[in-house]
Amino acid sequence: MKGICSIVNTRREPFMANLEKNDKIYVAGHRGLVGSAIVRSLNRSGYTNIVGRTHAELDLTNQAAVRAFFEEERPDVVVLAAAKVGGINANQTAPAEFAYENMQIQCNVIKCCHDYKVKKLLFLGSTCIYPKMAPQPIPEDALLTGPLETTNEAYAIAKISGLEMCKFFKMQYGDDFISCMPTNLYGPYDNYDLSGSHVMPAMIRKFHEAKVNNAPTVELWGTGSPLREFLYSDDMADACVYLLEHYDGLEHVNIGTGKEVTIKQLAETVQKTVGYEGEIVWNTDMPDGTPRKLTNVDKLHSIGWTHKVELEEGVKLAYDWFKDNIDIARK
């Protein structure tokens, strides 16, 4: 005799959704670094029925508002690129907000994708989900094998929850929900506010302003020794569209270049691109963060996609955008 709390087996076999060029595609976070690049890539690929909402128009932490949006728009495909993001300082200053707001966004959007029968969802995370001392290059199966880097732990835990939730909906209901983990990104519409920006835009702004003001030195955090991988945002977006069209696996996929540089080498590249001739001063009292973080992109390559934009070209593209959009970039 079954007990009163017996579980009904609702598990279904996953399926691969075929995208159509006229599908209505909702890009959550369409104005940010990631989302705007994905919109550009979708347009280049022939998808023109794209829906977006600003934060003022739709607060994704508001469950009722998100449900009302899905009831009205009924998107066929969703790309979840919206998130509360920031660098080491922002993560250390407001870890509760990073955990809470990102989990709210993910829970609201992912559940509505299931309830409103979205045929494909792509969830974007970050390689900060991996353990601080993960094997290098980091394979996808390094997830949950060790302690996280403390300087971005709250954000990482939220992103881990999101990708696992996508996996659980696929396992239980057969939903075509997939996840990808891009490496460090940079490009148009990045955050250049020094109170919360990541390393690349922070360097671009600091070197530019030092050049304009004839400052003799530029101060950068840490020792310059950590190794990092950087991917131009339009390359990332092309990879995302490729995965939407060609991937339906249960596990997440790393998106990166498989190449790395030290923070010092990055600083020298940005300095050269900007044309700043002063001195770099390293503030070693400030944290370095994870000592090394390089993604293993064998899985992505096996699916059929590789990056195109190398670092020097990408830094020039990013700096050109910054100069052309300096008023909005500094906000």
N, C-alpha and C positions, 0 to 999 in steps of 0.2 A: 504493500500500500504506500502510495506516495505521500510524503509529508506536506504540511501546509506551505512550507517554504521551498518546495522543489523548484528547480530551475528548468525553464523551457529552453530547449536547444534551438536557437535561431541562427546558427552558423550557416553561412552560404558560401559557395565557391566564388572567389574574386573573378572579375571579368575586365577586359580591356575595352575602354570606351573609345570610339572613333570620333575624333573631332571633325567638325564641319566648318568651313570658312565663314558661314553665317551664324555660328553659335554665338549666343550672348555670353560674353566673358566678363565677369566681375573681377577687377584687380583691386584688392584691398590695399590701400597705401599707394595709390597710383601717382602721387605727386612726389614721393620720396626718391632717394637714390636708387633703390631696388625696383620699386613699382613703376617709376617713370621709364626706366630702361626696359622693363618687360612690356610696357605699352608700346614703346618704339619697336621692339622686336616683333611683337604680334602684328603690328601694322605692316612691317616689312615682309612678314610671312603671309599677308593677305587676309588677316582677321581684322575686321573693321567695326564689328558690333561690340564695342568695349564700353563697359559701364564703370564709373568711378564715383566716389563720394569723398569730399573733404571731411576732416574731423569735425568741422563746424556743422556740416550737413548730416553726418552720421557718426555718433560716438559708439565705437565698436565694443566699449566696455559696458554699454547699456543693452541688456539682454532683450528687452521689449522692443527697443529701436531696431536692433539687428533683425529680429524676427519680422517686424513690420516691413523692413526693406526687402527681405527675401520673399515675403508674401506679395509685395508689389512687383518686383522685378523678375522673379523666377529665373535666375541665371542658369545657363547650361553648364558653365565651367567657372571655377573660382580659383584665383591665385591669391593665397594669403601671404602678402608681403608687408602687411601693417604690423608694427611693433613699436614698443618703447625701447629706444636704443641709445647708446652713448659709450664713451670711452672709460678708462680706468677710474678717473675722478668721479664721473657721474654714477658709475656702478657702486663705488664705495660710499658715496654720499647718500644714495637713496635706494638701497637694496630691496626694501619692502615694496616700494612702488614698482621696481623692475619686475619683481616676482608676481605681485598681485595684478597689475594692469595687463601684463602679457598673458597670464593665465586666463583672465577674464575675456580678452579678445579671442584667444584660441578656442575656449570652450563655447563661446557664443557662435562663432562662425562655423566651426567644425560640426557642431550639433545641427545647425540650420542646413548645412550642406547635406547632411543625412536626411533630415526631416523633409526637406523640399526636393529630394531626389536629384541633386546635382550629379551630373554624369561623370565629372572629373574634378578633383581638387588637388592642387599642388600647394603643399605647406613648405615655407622656407624657414629654415633654422639658421644655425651658425656653427662653425667648427669649434666654438668655445664649449660645445656640449661634451667634448672629449676630456679625459683625465689630464691633469697637469703634466704628468710624466708618462703620457701615452707613447707607445712605440712610434718611431719616425721612419718613413712617412706614416701618417695615421690612417689605418684602414677603418672601414665602416664598423667592423666588429670590435673595435676598441671601446665602443660605447659602454658605459657603466662598469668598467673594469678597474676603476681606481678613483681617488679623490679629485675633485675639480680644482681649478685655479681659483683661489679665494677672492681675487679682485673682480671677477665677473660671475661668481657662483649663482647669484640670484637669477640673473638673466639665463644662464645655462640651464638651471633646473626647470625654468619655465619652458624653454625650448625643447628640452627632453620630454617634458609632459606632452607637448603638442605633437611631436613626431610619434610618440608611443600611442597617443589617442588615435591618430590616423591609422596606425597599424591595427589597433584593436577594432576599429570600425570595419576595416577591410577583412579581418579575421572572422568577426562575428556576423557581419551583414553582407560581405562581398562588395562593399563600396570601393570604387576605384579612387582611393585617396592615396597619394604618393607624397614623399618628402624628399627634400634635397638640402644639403648643408654647404652653402657657399663659404669659401675662404674669405680673407680680408678684402673688402671691396672698396673701390674708389671710382669717381667719375662725376658726370653732371648731376646737379641737385643734391650733392653731398652736404653734410652738416659742417659748416665752417665756423660755428660758434665755439670759441676756445674753451668754454666752460663744460662742453659736453661732446666735443668732436673726437673722432678717431685719429690715429697717428698721421695718416697721409694728408687729410685736409688741414689738420693743425699745422703741419710742416709747411704746406703750400702758403697758408695765410701768414705764418710767422716770417718766412723768408721774403714774401712779397712786401709786407709792411716794413720789414727791416731795410729792404732795398729802397723803397720809396722815401723812408725817413733817414736814410744814410746812417743807420745804427751800426756800431762797430761789432756787435756780437748778437747772436741768437741763442737763447737758452732752450735746450731740449731735455726732456726727462730721462732719467736712468743712465745706463752705461753705454748704450748703443750696441751692446753685444747680442741681444736676443735675435733669433732668426725668425723671419716672417715671410709669408707668401702673399702676393697681392694679385688680384684679378680685376681687370677693367669691367665696369658695370655692364656695358653692352655685350661683352663676351658672356658674362653670367646670364644675362637675359636670353641670349640665343640658346644657351644650354638649357634653360628652363623651358623654353618653347619646344626644344627638341625632345625633352623628357615628357612633356605633355603629349606629344605625338607618338612617342616610341617606347615609353616605359610604363609598366604596370606592376612592378615588383613590390613585395611586402616590405623590404628593407629600404632605408634611406640611401641616397647617393651623394657622395662628395662632389662638389664642383670647385675646381681650382686649376692651377697651371702645373702643379707638381714641381715648381721651381721656387727657390727661396733666396733671400738676401738678408744681411744683418740690418738692423735699424740704422746703424752708422752708414752703411752703403746706400740705404734709401735716402737718408738725409743728404748725402753728397750728390745723389742723382737729382733730388728736388732743388738743392742749392744751385747746381749747374743749370738746370732748366729755367729757373727763375732769373738767374744771372746775378745772384747776390755774392759779393766778394768779401764779406766780413768773416768773422770767426764763429765757429760753433762751440758753445760751452755746454758740457754735459752736467746736469744736476744729479749727482749720484745719490743724493738723499731721497730722491723720488723712486718709486718702484719700477722695476723692469717688466713685471708680469711674467707670463709663461716663458721659459727660456727658449723653447723652440716649438713651432707649430706649422708643420708641413703636411698637406693632405696627400694621401695615396689616391690617385685618380685612375687607377687601373680599371675600376668598374665602369666609370664614365667613358673611358676610351673604348672599352669592349662593347658598350652600347652604340658607339659610333660618333662621339663628339670630342673635339679637342679645341683648345683656346687658339686665338689668332693674334691678339694684341699683346706685344711684349712690353715690359715695364717702362723703358725709356719713352716709347711712343705713347703709352698710356698716360704717363706723368705729363707729357706735353699737352695731350688732349685735355686732361683735367685742368691744367693751369690755364690754358686758353679759355676754357669755359668759365673759370673763376674770374679772369680779367674781364670777360664780356658781360658777366652777371654779378659784378662785385657788390652792388647794392643789396641784392637779395641773398647773396652767398654769406654775407657777414651777419645776418640775422640769426 
